[in-house]
Amino acid sequence: LKAAREVGKALRVLVAAGLVVGAVERVVVWRSHLGTLDGDEAVWGLMARHVLDGEFPAFFWGQAYGGTLEVFLTAPVLAIFPSSVVALRAVPVLLTLVAVFLVWRVGRRTVGEPAARAAAVLFWIWPSYSIWKSLRAHGFYGSGLVLGLLLLLLVLRVAERRSRRDAVLLGLVLGVAGWQTGQIVPIAVPALAWLVWRRPAV
């Protein structure tokens, strides 16, 4: 029992340290030349400003793909803090934190504790590209990540037990994710195939 408590305490320390390391990594990237605002971010910021003026674009300007969920989430933040790079990037950073939580939730159902916590911490601190991308208002990557993880979590929940609510949420997530990004396809197809194989009655 004492050994289990010590392991639990050590794990909590490692998780806390990982959260700090991930935050420091992001501050360093933000303050470096890698954190300079780019053209894609400027477009998403302009789209959010247009939402505040009553426009409701379905896709990235000039494209037939790339849903605008993050634009609608960013618009109220820019209404409070106009022309702020921090406000523009607040949504993708928050979405990354939600994704960290979802990695842990999915991990609990697939690899159990403490591996799920380790996976969440690793997701937060690595790889370098993901750290950089989590700071960019590039429109649909953060939301696509969250929706993909939600999809996996709901598939696991529906496989565990019969739940009309979870089935409806799964359909909603699939629909929104399909609007947001085609990158959901390589996640959704095998996940749904596994669900049908695991529980044909679904």
C-alpha positions, 0 to 999 in steps of 0.5 A, spaced: 500 500 500 505 504 501 509 503 495 502 504 491 502 511 494 509 512 493 508 511 485 502 515 485 505 521 488 511 520 483 506 520 477 503 526 480 510 530 480 511 527 473 505 530 470 506 536 474 513 537 471 510 535 464 505 540 464 510 546 466 515 543 461 510 543 455 508 551 457 515 553 457 516 550 451 510 554 448 513 560 451 520 559 448 517 558 441 512 564 441 518 569 443 522 566 438 522 567 430 518 561 430 512 565 433 511 570 428 504 571 426 504 568 419 499 570 413 494 564 414 493 566 421 492 573 419 486 571 414 483 567 420 483 573 424 480 577 418 475 572 418 473 572 425 473 580 425 468 579 419 464 574 423 463 580 428 460 584 422 455 579 421 458 574 416 458 567 417 463 563 412 462 556 412 469 554 409 476 558 409 476 564 404 477 561 397 477 554 399 472 548 398 474 545 405 477 547 412 471 548 416 470 555 420 468 552 427 475 556 430 473 562 427 466 562 430 470 561 437 475 566 436 470 572 434 468 573 441 475 573 444 477 578 438 471 582 440 473 583 447 481 584 445 481 586 438 487 586 434 491 581 439 495 576 437 494 573 444 487 573 443 487 570 436 491 564 438 487 563 445 483 558 441 488 553 438 492 553 445 485 552 449 483 546 444 490 543 445 489 543 452 482 539 451 486 534 447 491 533 452 485 531 457 482 527 451 488 523 450 488 521 457 480 519 457 482 515 451 488 512 454 484 510 460 480 506 456 485 503 452 492 502 456 489 504 463 492 508 468 498 510 469 500 509 462 494 514 460 497 520 464 504 518 461 501 519 454 497 525 455 504 528 458 508 526 452 502 529 447 503 536 451 511 536 451 512 532 444 513 532 438 516 539 436 512 540 430 505 539 435 508 544 440 509 550 434 502 548 431 498 548 437 500 556 437 498 557 430 491 560 429 491 556 422 483 554 423 481 547 423 487 543 426 486 544 433 479 543 432 480 537 428 485 534 433 479 535 438 474 532 434 478 526 432 479 524 439 472 525 441 470 520 436 475 515 438 472 516 446 465 516 443 467 509 439 470 506 445 464 508 450 459 506 445 462 499 444 462 498 452 455 499 453 448 501 449 447 509 450 443 513 445 446 519 448 453 517 446 450 514 439 447 521 438 454 525 440 458 520 435 454 522 429 454 529 431 462 529 432 462 525 425 458 531 422 462 537 425 469 533 424 467 532 416 465 539 415 472 541 419 477 537 415 478 531 411 483 529 415 478 526 420 477 520 414 483 516 416 481 516 423 473 515 422 473 509 417 477 504 422 474 507 428 467 505 426 469 499 422 472 496 429 466 499 432 461 495 428 466 489 428 466 489 436 459 490 437 455 488 430 448 490 434 450 498 434 
